[in-house]
Amino acid sequence: MKKSLLLFAACCFAMGAVLAQTITGSIQHDGIQRNYRLHLPTNLPAGSHPPLVFNLHGFTSNAQQQELYSGMNAVADTAGFIVCYPDGIGNAWNVGVPGGSTADDVGFIAALIDKFHAENGIDLERVYSCGMSNGGFFSYRLACEMGDRIAAIASVTGSMTTAQLDACDPVRPMPVLEIHGDADLIVNYNGGNGTAPIPDVFDFWVAQNACDGTFDAENFPDAVPGDQATAKFVAHRQCAEGVEVILITILNGGHTWPGATPTFIFGPTCQDLNASHEIWNFFRRFKLDLPSATGEPAAQQLDLQAFPNPFDNELHLQLRSNQIGFARVFDAMGRQVWAGVPGNGIDTKDWHAGVYFAWIQIGGRHLTQKLMKG
């Protein structure tokens, strides 16, 4: 009987290894081989379009270490999303720090999104980025520069440089979650050495997202008194386009991932919450509103005129009813190439030939239209 139970357990383990797996891969980007680890969750239905979460390692760390440390695979297996753990060049991410990485990491992430959309059928409206420390800094860079492709971001022990904060000009309201220890000695909660204070980063996104000033504030239950840390949160939930900005402060928390196995090398690790669970519970509430792959218009159509179509070096977008709206143009891979108010000519000389989609919004109504550059 005992041998039968052991055999049954071994078979179940083997089946789980088939159903849930982390594969390694690489792509050539900017003349460099870039590596990543991709976790495919259990019981992912064939033909489904799962969300994708980028989970970015900290400075001097790597993809495999971040995968093990964050424990996000267990959350992905339950919730049904794919997790990508990319490797930064030289164990770092390019956040514009003098002497730091100069790799085209933004382009690398964009290339991975394209690859996983083509090979794994990910949902382009549900792509997210989170990271530890330097990975958190880079997630903020993606929020500033890739808001047309990243639906929401989260940072654990990361922040923004003062230069990032000054230059950040996102294309849309961006949901942001920051989890940070107030006793972090690596990325100080109060800033310094070119790093913005966490309260300043929080206030920036509250203002950027036009939050109305109301907020929730509450302490987490001290479920594990022996962990030497507690937690509280402040959440702005009434922001433009339904986004939220949340700061979870780990009181006496170090440079650590809440819920991870404590090491005490970088300070206490709060066990009253699990950062990976908190991040996914945050991400799952948000998605992009992209044009459909077919270019079919939404049910509530607006009277859009796009000419010439096909176009060459100039494109005109107009609303025949003289309404005022906001427009975006995406290429066939979902990358935004233009945004503005319809009415004036758009210089398209530098656009590659191929299919594009115009997306027009007035209030809650929108229309997508397929375009072609010859």
C-alpha positions as CSV (number, residue, x, y, z in Angstrom):
1,M,0.0,0.0,0.0
2,K,2.8,2.4,0.9
3,K,4.6,1.7,-2.4
4,S,1.4,2.4,-4.3
5,L,1.0,5.7,-2.6
6,L,4.6,6.6,-3.3
7,L,4.1,5.6,-7.0
8,F,0.9,7.7,-7.2
9,A,2.6,10.7,-5.7
10,A,5.5,10.3,-8.2
11,C,3.1,10.1,-11.1
12,C,1.3,13.2,-9.9
13,F,4.6,15.1,-9.6
14,A,5.6,14.1,-13.1
15,M,2.2,15.2,-14.5
16,G,2.6,18.5,-12.7
17,A,6.1,18.9,-14.2
18,V,4.5,18.5,-17.7
19,L,1.6,20.8,-17.0
20,A,3.6,23.6,-15.3
21,Q,7.1,24.3,-16.7
22,T,9.7,27.0,-16.9
23,I,11.5,27.0,-20.2
24,T,14.6,29.0,-21.1
25,G,14.9,30.9,-24.4
26,S,16.8,33.7,-26.1
27,I,16.4,36.2,-28.9
28,Q,18.8,38.3,-30.9
29,H,18.1,42.0,-30.1
30,D,20.3,45.0,-31.1
31,G,23.0,42.6,-32.1
32,I,23.1,40.9,-28.7
33,Q,21.7,37.5,-27.6
34,R,19.2,38.2,-24.8
35,N,18.1,35.4,-22.5
36,Y,14.9,34.8,-20.5
37,R,13.0,32.2,-18.5
38,L,9.3,31.7,-19.3
39,H,7.0,30.0,-16.8
40,L,3.9,28.4,-18.4
41,P,1.2,27.8,-15.8
42,T,-0.7,24.6,-15.1
43,N,-3.9,23.7,-16.9
44,L,-3.6,26.5,-19.5
45,P,-6.4,25.8,-22.0
46,A,-5.4,25.3,-25.6
47,G,-6.2,28.4,-27.7
48,S,-6.4,30.7,-24.7
49,H,-4.9,34.2,-24.6
50,P,-3.3,34.4,-21.2
51,P,-2.0,37.5,-19.5
52,L,1.8,38.1,-19.4
53,V,3.7,39.4,-16.4
54,F,7.4,40.4,-16.6
55,N,9.2,39.9,-13.3
56,L,12.5,41.7,-13.4
57,H,15.5,40.9,-11.2
58,G,17.5,43.3,-9.2
59,F,21.0,44.7,-9.8
60,T,23.7,41.8,-9.6
61,S,20.9,39.2,-9.6
62,N,19.5,37.2,-12.5
63,A,16.3,35.7,-13.9
64,Q,16.6,32.3,-12.2
65,Q,17.3,33.9,-8.8
66,Q,14.3,36.2,-9.2
67,E,12.1,33.3,-10.2
68,L,13.0,31.4,-7.0
69,Y,13.0,34.4,-4.7
70,S,9.7,36.0,-5.7
71,G,7.7,32.7,-5.7
72,M,5.4,34.1,-8.4
73,N,5.1,30.8,-10.3
74,A,2.7,29.5,-7.7
75,V,0.5,32.5,-8.1
76,A,0.6,32.1,-11.9
77,D,-0.3,28.5,-11.7
78,T,-3.4,29.3,-9.7
79,A,-4.4,32.5,-11.7
80,G,-3.5,31.3,-15.2
81,F,-1.0,33.9,-16.4
82,I,2.5,33.5,-18.0
83,V,5.5,34.9,-16.2
84,C,8.7,36.0,-18.0
85,Y,11.9,36.4,-16.1
86,P,14.3,38.2,-18.5
87,D,18.0,38.6,-17.9
88,G,19.5,42.1,-18.0
89,I,22.9,42.7,-19.6
90,G,25.6,42.5,-16.9
91,N,22.9,41.6,-14.3
92,A,21.4,45.1,-14.6
93,W,18.6,47.1,-16.3
94,N,19.1,50.4,-18.2
95,V,17.4,53.1,-16.1
96,G,19.7,55.9,-17.3
97,V,22.1,55.9,-14.4
98,P,25.6,57.2,-15.2
99,G,27.9,54.2,-15.5
100,G,25.0,51.8,-15.5
101,S,23.7,49.6,-18.3
102,T,23.3,51.2,-21.7
103,A,21.5,48.2,-23.3
104,D,18.3,48.7,-25.3
105,D,16.2,47.1,-22.6
106,V,13.0,48.9,-23.7
107,G,13.3,47.4,-27.2
108,F,14.2,44.0,-25.7
109,I,10.9,43.9,-23.7
110,A,9.0,45.1,-26.8
111,A,10.5,42.3,-28.8
112,L,9.6,39.7,-26.1
113,I,6.0,40.9,-26.2
114,D,5.9,40.4,-29.9
115,K,7.5,37.0,-29.6
116,F,5.2,35.7,-26.9
117,H,2.2,37.1,-28.8
118,A,3.2,35.1,-31.9
119,E,4.2,31.9,-30.1
120,N,2.1,31.8,-27.0
121,G,-0.9,33.8,-27.9
122,I,-0.7,36.2,-25.0
123,D,-3.4,38.9,-24.6
124,L,-1.8,42.1,-25.7
125,E,-4.2,44.1,-23.6
126,R,-3.0,42.3,-20.4
127,V,0.8,42.7,-20.3
128,Y,2.3,43.8,-17.0
129,S,5.7,44.5,-15.5
130,C,7.0,44.2,-11.9
131,G,10.4,44.0,-10.5
132,M,12.7,43.9,-7.5
133,S,15.0,46.9,-6.9
134,N,16.7,47.7,-10.2
135,G,13.9,45.8,-11.8
136,G,11.4,48.1,-10.1
137,F,13.2,51.1,-11.4
138,F,13.0,49.6,-14.9
139,S,9.3,48.9,-14.5
140,Y,8.8,52.6,-13.9
141,R,10.8,53.3,-17.1
142,L,8.4,51.0,-19.0
143,A,5.5,52.9,-17.4
144,C,6.9,56.2,-18.7
145,E,7.9,55.0,-22.2
146,M,5.7,51.9,-23.0
147,G,2.3,52.9,-21.7
148,D,0.8,51.8,-25.0
149,R,2.0,48.2,-24.4
150,I,2.2,47.8,-20.6
151,A,-1.2,47.8,-18.8
152,A,0.1,48.3,-15.2
153,I,3.4,48.2,-13.2
154,A,4.5,47.3,-9.8
155,S,7.8,47.9,-8.0
156,V,9.2,46.1,-4.9
157,T,12.1,47.9,-3.2
158,G,12.5,50.0,-6.4
159,S,12.0,53.6,-7.1
160,M,12.6,56.2,-9.8
161,T,15.7,58.3,-10.3
162,T,15.2,62.0,-10.1
163,A,16.1,62.2,-13.8
164,Q,13.4,59.6,-14.6
165,L,10.9,61.6,-12.6
166,D,11.7,64.8,-14.4
167,A,11.5,63.2,-17.9
168,C,8.6,60.8,-17.4
169,D,5.7,61.6,-19.9
170,P,3.4,58.6,-20.2
171,V,1.0,58.4,-23.0
172,R,-1.9,57.5,-20.8
173,P,-2.9,57.1,-17.1
174,M,-0.9,54.2,-15.6
175,P,-1.9,52.0,-12.7
176,V,1.1,51.9,-10.2
177,L,1.8,49.8,-7.1
178,E,4.9,50.4,-5.0
179,I,5.9,48.1,-2.1
180,H,8.8,49.5,-0.1
181,G,10.3,49.1,3.3
182,D,10.9,52.2,5.3
183,A,14.1,50.7,6.7
184,D,15.5,49.8,3.3
185,L,19.2,50.6,3.3
186,I,19.8,49.9,-0.3
187,V,17.1,52.0,-2.0
188,N,16.4,54.4,0.8
189,Y,12.7,55.2,1.4
190,N,13.6,58.9,1.7
191,G,15.7,59.0,-1.4
192,G,19.2,60.2,-2.0
193,N,22.1,59.8,-4.4
194,G,20.0,60.5,-7.4
195,T,17.0,58.4,-6.3
196,A,13.7,60.1,-5.6
197,P,12.0,59.6,-2.2
198,I,9.2,57.1,-2.4
199,P,6.6,59.6,-1.2
200,D,7.6,61.9,-4.2
201,V,7.3,59.0,-6.6
202,F,3.8,58.2,-5.2
203,D,2.7,61.8,-5.4
204,F,4.0,62.1,-9.0
205,W,1.8,59.2,-10.1
206,V,-1.2,60.4,-8.1
207,A,-0.9,63.8,-9.9
208,Q,-0.1,62.2,-13.3
209,N,-3.2,60.0,-13.1
210,A,-5.4,62.9,-12.1
211,C,-6.6,61.2,-8.9
212,D,-9.3,63.2,-7.1
213,G,-7.6,63.4,-3.7
214,T,-9.7,60.8,-1.9
215,F,-7.8,57.7,-0.7
216,D,-8.1,54.6,1.5
217,A,-5.5,54.0,4.3
218,E,-5.3,50.9,6.4
219,N,-2.9,48.7,8.3
220,F,-2.4,45.0,7.3
221,P,-3.1,42.6,10.2
222,D,0.1,41.7,12.0
223,A,-0.4,38.0,11.2
224,V,3.3,37.0,11.9
225,P,4.5,39.1,14.9
226,G,7.9,37.4,14.9
227,D,8.9,38.7,11.4
228,Q,10.0,42.1,12.9
229,A,7.9,44.1,10.3
230,T,4.4,45.2,9.8
231,A,2.7,46.9,6.8
232,K,0.2,49.6,5.8
233,F,-1.2,50.9,2.6
234,V,-2.5,54.1,1.0
235,A,-4.6,53.6,-2.1
236,H,-5.9,56.3,-4.5
237,R,-8.7,54.6,-6.4
238,Q,-10.6,57.5,-8.0
239,C,-8.2,58.3,-10.9
240,A,-8.4,59.0,-14.6
241,E,-9.7,56.1,-16.7
242,G,-10.3,54.0,-13.6
243,V,-6.6,53.5,-12.8
244,E,-5.3,53.2,-9.2
245,V,-2.1,54.3,-7.4
246,I,-1.2,52.3,-4.3
247,L,1.7,52.5,-1.9
248,I,2.3,49.6,0.6
249,T,4.9,50.7,3.2
250,I,6.6,47.9,5.1
251,L,7.3,49.3,8.5
252,N,10.8,48.3,9.6
253,G,11.0,46.4,6.3
254,G,14.3,45.9,4.6
255,H,15.4,45.5,1.0
256,T,13.3,42.4,0.6
257,W,10.3,40.8,-1.2
258,P,7.4,40.5,1.3
259,G,6.4,36.9,1.7
260,A,9.7,35.5,0.5
261,T,11.9,33.3,2.6
262,P,13.6,35.6,5.1
263,T,17.4,35.9,5.0
264,F,17.9,39.1,7.1
265,I,21.0,40.0,5.0
266,F,19.1,43.1,3.8
267,G,16.8,43.6,6.7
268,P,13.5,42.0,7.9
269,T,11.1,40.4,5.4
270,C,7.5,41.0,6.2
271,Q,5.4,37.9,6.2
272,D,2.0,39.6,6.8
273,L,1.5,39.8,3.1
274,N,2.8,38.1,-0.1
275,A,4.1,40.6,-2.6
276,S,3.5,38.3,-5.6
277,H,-0.2,37.8,-4.5
278,E,-0.6,41.6,-4.0
279,I,0.9,42.4,-7.4
280,W,-1.3,40.0,-9.3
281,N,-4.4,41.1,-7.4
282,F,-3.5,44.6,-8.5
283,F,-2.7,43.8,-12.1
284,R,-5.8,41.7,-12.7
285,R,-8.0,44.8,-12.4
286,F,-6.5,46.6,-15.4
287,K,-6.1,46.1,-19.1
288,L,-5.3,48.2,-22.2
289,D,-8.0,49.2,-24.7
290,L,-6.3,48.4,-27.9
291,P,-7.7,48.2,-31.5
292,S,-8.8,44.7,-32.4
293,A,-6.5,42.6,-34.6
294,T,-9.1,42.6,-37.3
295,G,-9.5,46.3,-37.3
296,E,-13.3,46.0,-37.0
297,P,-14.9,49.1,-35.6
298,A,-16.5,49.0,-32.1
299,A,-20.3,48.8,-31.8
300,Q,-20.7,52.5,-31.1
301,Q,-19.1,53.9,-34.1
302,L,-17.9,57.5,-34.7
303,D,-17.9,59.1,-38.1
304,L,-14.2,58.9,-38.9
305,Q,-12.6,59.9,-42.1
306,A,-9.0,58.7,-42.8
307,F,-7.4,59.8,-46.0
308,P,-5.7,58.9,-48.2
309,N,-5.9,55.2,-47.5
310,P,-3.6,53.7,-48.5
311,F,-1.3,56.6,-47.5
312,D,2.3,57.5,-48.2
313,N,4.1,60.4,-46.5
314,E,1.1,62.0,-44.9
315,L,-2.1,60.8,-43.2
316,H,-5.2,62.8,-42.3
317,L,-7.6,61.7,-39.6
318,Q,-10.8,63.7,-39.2
319,L,-14.2,63.3,-37.5
320,R,-16.8,64.3,-40.1
321,S,-19.2,65.5,-37.4
322,N,-16.6,68.0,-36.2
323,Q,-16.4,66.4,-32.7
324,I,-13.3,66.7,-30.7
325,G,-11.6,63.5,-29.7
326,F,-8.3,61.8,-29.1
327,A,-6.6,59.5,-31.5
328,R,-3.8,56.9,-31.5
329,V,-2.3,55.0,-34.4
330,F,-0.8,51.6,-33.8
331,D,1.3,49.4,-36.1
332,A,0.4,45.8,-36.8
333,M,2.3,44.6,-33.7
334,G,0.3,46.9,-31.4
335,R,3.0,49.6,-31.0
336,Q,1.8,53.1,-30.8
337,V,3.4,55.3,-33.5
338,W,1.3,58.5,-33.1
339,A,-1.1,60.1,-30.6
340,G,-2.9,63.4,-30.8
341,V,-6.1,65.3,-31.7
342,P,-7.5,64.5,-35.2
343,G,-7.6,67.2,-37.7
344,N,-4.1,68.0,-38.8
345,G,-1.9,66.1,-41.2
346,I,0.4,63.4,-39.7
347,D,3.9,63.1,-41.0
348,T,4.3,59.4,-41.9
349,K,7.5,59.6,-43.9
350,D,9.5,57.5,-41.4
351,W,6.8,54.8,-41.0
352,H,7.4,51.4,-42.5
353,A,5.1,50.1,-45.2
354,G,2.3,47.8,-43.9
355,V,-0.9,47.7,-41.9
356,Y,-1.8,50.3,-39.2
357,F,-4.8,50.8,-37.0
358,A,-6.3,54.2,-36.1
359,W,-8.1,54.3,-32.7
360,I,-10.3,57.3,-31.9
361,Q,-12.0,58.0,-28.6
362,I,-14.6,60.5,-27.6
363,G,-15.8,60.0,-24.0
364,G,-16.6,56.4,-23.6
365,R,-17.1,55.7,-27.3
366,H,-14.3,54.6,-29.6
367,L,-13.7,53.4,-33.2
368,T,-10.8,51.5,-34.8
369,Q,-10.1,51.7,-38.5
370,K,-7.6,49.7,-40.6
371,L,-5.1,51.7,-42.5
372,M,-2.4,50.8,-45.0
373,K,0.9,52.5,-45.9
374,G,2.0,51.6,-49.4
